[in-house]
Amino acid sequence: MRQVNIGMIGGGTVGSGVFHAWQSNGALMSSRLGVKIHFQKVAVKAFDEPRPYPIPQALMTTDWQSVVNDPAVQVIIELVGGTTIAKTMALAALKLGKPVITANKALLSAHGEELFNAAREYNSNLYYEASVAGGIPIIKTMREAFVGNRFTHIYGIVNGTCNYILTRMKLEGAEFADVLADAQRLGYAEAEPSLDIDGFDSEHKIGILASLAHGFWVNPKDIYVEGIRHISKLDMQFAGQLGYTIKLLGIVKKVANGGASKSRNGARVQVSVYPTLVPNSHVLASVNHVFNAVFVRGDIVGDTLFYGRGAGKDATASAVLSDVADAALDLKHGSKSRVPPFVPHEVAGAVAPIGETISRYYVRFSVADKPGVLATIATILAASKIGISSVIQPEGHEGESIPLILMIHDAPNAAMQKALARIARLPVVKAPPVMIRVENFE
């Protein structure tokens, strides 16, 4: 039986999890693949760094270059994180013609185009199943199983921290800050949580899916990102009354018609991350706690949903071993890849600016309890050709201001933002309006 030798860079939580999973199921993989998987060498920060699973001392080194340059090592797994030294490591391996497996979504988001070009130039390959949604096999599914489809819509709950916070806010009627503090105590949120709660982790992942789906590399600077800091228990309460659940969604969907940024062949897509009102009748509304889900609509297959754990050492290890299997089979059969991982096919594609996108909206105002307030706000919206579909003006709120909730018909984002800026300047409006987009999945 042929043997493929693996070199791994990173032996912390994820790296030791991958090694442990291989120890548990390596023989099973070998019997299924007809290839023996062998870990040759593991580069670590320090021999005594804390790790959930042990790695034999004889395999470890603190010199990552000795792993990449070892002629016996045929495949490199990069699990160090970040976008600087990880890029150097990946490029060094690719330039030697060695396939690279990574779980590093930030690296791919920032430098994916360069890395894939290097893989092609040096006749190697880059595998990245673990970079999006942990143990959910969404990359291989989109690249291979759905190779005969054009992707019209992708919606992803791809950050477990945000989903955990929003789930508890809904179920317990708790405020954002209280749940965040509890999530930090339980280890679901980092001490510095901005990467998660401000939407940037989701941005990395949805950008990768958008690039895979539409064949042009999506620059992270073109992705509109909005986090969940401004979501309150009031918003959860009123969303529930209206029949919705609030989720942080990564969204990729084709934009109809033209516009100033229309590309020559019309391949324009919205790529965004923001809190969204999801109808309770939709399956994504029931994805709770730390779980992830990706909803994919293909023009031939129709609607599909992929659900599972999006993070953690075990879910990530499962995805990394999937890539190890692919790399081993490619080496066994002398093929660098069966279906290339990134194929440009929509020439001159473009990301549509958020201002051009159209959606429905939930808006919560904090207003003075005076006659005529609703009429004044409605007049400003009407001047921007924005229609109101429903109004909630709840009783039982006392003080200098009361909540006023409007559901808004389809309107361009730019027009909506302009109208809200005018409304916010009214003396009767006591706080910045809270706007949350509404998705109907049509």
N, C-alpha and C positions, 0 to 999 in steps of 0.2 A: 504494500500500500504506500502510495506516495505521501511524503511528509511536507507540510508547509510550516515554516518557522516564522513566528510572530515576535516582533519587538514592540513593546508598549512604553509610551512616555506618559507618566502620571500613574502613581500608585496610591492615591488617596482614597476617598470614599467611593468614587465611581470606578477607578482603576482596580482597586482591590475587589470590588463587586464583580467586575468582568472576570478577573482571575479566578474568583471563587465559583462563579457560574461555569467557567470552563472546567474547573476541577470536578464539579458535580456532573456535568453533562458532556464533557469533551469526548468520551467514548461513544456516547449516543450520536454526537455530530459526526464522528469519524465513520460510524457504521452507515449513516444516512448518506454521507457525501462520497465515501470511498477515498477519503483523504484524511490523513492523520494531522490534527492541529497540534502544534507544539509551541509553547511559549519559551522563547530562547533567552530573552533578556528584558528587564523592566527598569526604566529610569525613574528615580524618585527624588523628591526634594531632600529628604533625609531618611536614613535607615530606620530611625526611631519615631518618625512622624505618626500621629494617631491614625489608625485605619480600622474599619470594622472587621476586616478579614485579614489574616496573615498572608504574607508573601515570603517564600523562602529567601533567606539572606543570600544564598548563592546565586540567585537570579538577579538581585538588585544591584544597581549602580547609580551614582549621582551624576554621571556624565551622559547626557542625552545623545551627544554626538557619537559616542561609542556604540549606541544602539542603532542609530541611523546608518552609520558607516560600516557596521559589521557585515561582511559579505555573506554570512550564513543567514542573516535576517532578510526575509523576502517581503514581509508586509509590516507596515508601521501603523500602530494605533496611537492617535494623539488625543490625550485626555487632560491636558494641563489647563485649558481655559484661557480666556483673554484673547487679544488680537495682535500682540506684538511678537513675543517669543514663540507663540504657537504658529504664527505665520512663517517665521524663520525655520522652525522644525519641519513643517509640512512641505515647504518649498525645497528644503534640503533633501528630503526623501523623494519627492517627485522628480527632482533633477537627476537622481540616481536610477530612475525608472521603477521605483518601488511604489506600489499602491499605498494610499493613505486612507485610513478610516478615522473619522472624527465625529465627536458628539457636540462640536463647538459651533453653536448657532451664531454667536457674535462674530466669530472668525469668518464664517461664510457670508454673513450679512455685509460685513465691511470689505472683505477681500475675495469673495467667491468667484467673481469673474476672472481675476488674476490667477487664482488657484486652478480653476478648470482649464484655462488657457495653458498653464504650465503642464497640467496632466496630459493634454493633447500634444503639446510640443515635445515632451519627453516620453511619449508612448507609454503612459502610465494611467492610473485611474484614481478617482477620489470618491469615496463612499461616505454617505452622511445620513443614514437612516435614523440614527439616534439624535440628530440635531433638532427634530421637530416632533413634539408630542410623545417623547419617551418611548414607551413600549408599543405604541400604536403604529402599525406598519404602513404609514400613509405615503412615504416617499416611494417605496417599491410599488405600491398599488397604483399611484398616479403615473409612475414612469412606465410600468410594465403591464399591469392588469387592465389599465384604462388607456392603453396606447392608441386605441382606435377612436378615442373621444376628444372632442373639443370641450374645454371646461368653461361653462358659462357662469357658475357661481361656486364659491368656496366660502364657508363660514367656519371659523375655528374658535372654540374655547380652548386656548393653548397655554394658559397660565394658571396653574393650580392654586397659587397663593391668592390671586384675585378671586377665583371662583369660590374658594373656601370662605373668604371674607364676605362676598356678596350672598352666598348661601346662608351663612349665619345671620347676616343682617335681615334677610327675608324671614327665616324661620323663627328668630328670637325677637325681632323688632328692635335690634340693637343699633347703636350708632357706629359709624365707620371707625372712629378712633379707638373705641373700646374693643372692637373685634380685632383690629390690627394689633393692639397691644397683647391680646391673648394669643394671636397667631405667632407673634414673635416669641412669646414665652414657651409655646409648644414646639417651636422650631419650624413652623410652616412659612414664616416670613423672616427675612434677614433683619439684623439690627438696623441696617441702612436699607430700607425697603424700596427705594425709588425705582430701581430697575424693574421690579414687578408691578407695583401699584400705579406707576406713571405710564405703563404700557410699553416700555422699551423692549422687554423680553418678548412680548407678543409681537412687536414690530419685527424683530429678527426672524422669528419663525414664519410669520405670514409673508414676509418678503421672499423667503426661500420658496414657499409654496407657490407664490405668484410667478416667480422666475421659472420654476419647473413647469407650471401650467401653461404659460404664455410664450415661453421661448425667448424672451429678452430679459437681460439682467436688470432687476429692479433696484435702483439706487435707494438706500435707506432714507436719503434726504427728500425723496419724492413721496414717502409714505406719511399720511396724516396720522398723528398719534395723539390720543387723549386717554388719560388714566381715570381712576375711580375715586380720587380724593374728594371730589365734590358731591358724591352720592350720599344722601342722608336717609335716615329711617323714614322720613316723610315721603321721599321719593319711592321707596320700597312699598310703603303703605298705599299710596295713590296708584302706583303701577298695578298693584294687586287688585285694587278696586276696579280698575279698567280692564283687567283680564290679562295682565302681562307680568313677566319676570325680567329683572334687569340682569344682563350678562355682559361681561367684557368680551367683545367679539373682534377677531381679526377677519376682515372682509376682503374678498377678491371677487369682483364681478365686472363683466363687460358693460361698458357705458354706451347707451344707444345714441344715435345721431352724431352731429358734428361737434362744433365748438372750436374755440381758438386753438386748442392744442391737438386737434385731430391729426393723426399721422396719415401718411399718404395712402395706406390701405385700410384705414379705419380701425386698426387694432388698438383700441384705447380701453384701459381697464381702471377701475377704482381699486386702490390698495390702501386700506385704512385699518386703524385700530381705535375703537371707542366703545364706551358703554352703550348698550342697545336694549330697548324694550322688545322682548321676544314674546310672542303670543304663548300663553300657557298651553295651548293645544299643540304647539310645536315640540318635537322631541328634544331639542336643545334646551328648552326651559326646565327639563327634568334632570339635566346633568349637574350634579351637586358636589359640594365639598372639593376635594383636591383632584377630582377626575377631570380629564380632558375629553374633548370630542371634536371631530372634524366632519362637517357636512359638505359633501361634494356632489355637484350636479353636472353630469356630462350630457352632451347633446344626444347620445345614443343610449347610455346606460340609465339615464334618469337620476333620481335622488338616491344617495347612499350615505350611510353614517358609520363612522369609526369611533369607537369609544374605549377608553382604558386609562391607565395611569400615565400621566404625562411626565413624571419626574421620579427621582429616587434611584438608588443604586441598582436595584433588581430590574426595574423596567428599562433603564438605560442599558444595562448589561445584556438584556435580551436583544435589543436592537443592534448593539455592537456585534454580538455573536452572529446575528443575521448577516451583517456586512462581512464578517470574517469568513462565513460560509461562501458568500458570493465571490470574494477575492480568491479564496482557495480553489473554487471551481474554475474561475477564469484562468488562474495559473495552470491548473491541471490540463485544461483544454487549449491552452495557448491563445486565449482570447482576452483582450484587455477589458471588454465589456460586451454584454449581449445587446442590451438596449442602452445607449449612452445616457448618462445621468442628467445631462443638460444639453438640449438640442435647440438652437435657434430656428424657429419656424414661422414667426410672425414678424416679418421685416419691418423695421422702423416703428415697432410698437411703442406705446407711450402710456405713462400713468396719468390719468386725468386729475387735475387739481381738485381739491375737495370743494372748492367754491362752485364748480360746475356740476357736482353730483346732486341728485334729487332724492329726497326722502320725505317721510312723514316725521313729525316731531311731537315730543312731550315737552312742555315748558311750564316750569313752576316759578311764579312771581311771588314776591313778598311785598304786599301793597297796603296802603292806608285804607282803613275801613270807612270809605266815603262813597256816596252815590256818584255814578258816572265814571268810575275807574275802568270798568270793563269796556265801556263804550269808547273811552279814549284810546285804550290799547288796541281795540278792534279797528279803530279808524286808521291807526298807523300801519297795522298789518294789511288792511285793505289797500292802502296806498301803494304797498309793495306787491299787490296782487297775491296775497297770502290769505287763504281761507281757514276759518276755524271749524273743526268738525264736532267738538264737544267741549263743555266747560264744567269744571268742578269748583265750587266755592263753598267749602265745608263749613258747617256751623261748629261752635264749641271752641273757636280760637279767639282769644282776647289779647288785648295789648295794643301797642302802637302799629303793629302790622299783622296781616293775616295772609294765609296762602291762597293763591289763585292759580288753578291748574288749567291749562289749555291743551287740547289735542289739535294738531295742525295738519291740514291736508298736504299732499305732495307739494314741495316747493324747492327751488334751488338753494343750496346751502349759503351761497353768497348773499342772496336776497334776505334770507332768514337772519343771518348775522347782522346785516345792516339794519334791519328793522328792530332787532333786539337792542342794538346799540342806541337807537333813538329812544326806545321805551325805557331803557335803563336810566336815561337822563331826566325822566319825568320826576317831579317832586313827590308824587304819590308812590313811587317805586322805592322801597326802602333797602333793597339789597340787590346785588347782581342777579339777573335771571339765571335759572338753571335749565339748560336745554339738553335733552337726551333724544337721540334719533330713534325712530321706530322702524323695525324691519318686518315686513309681511311675508317674505320668502316667496313671492310670486315669480 
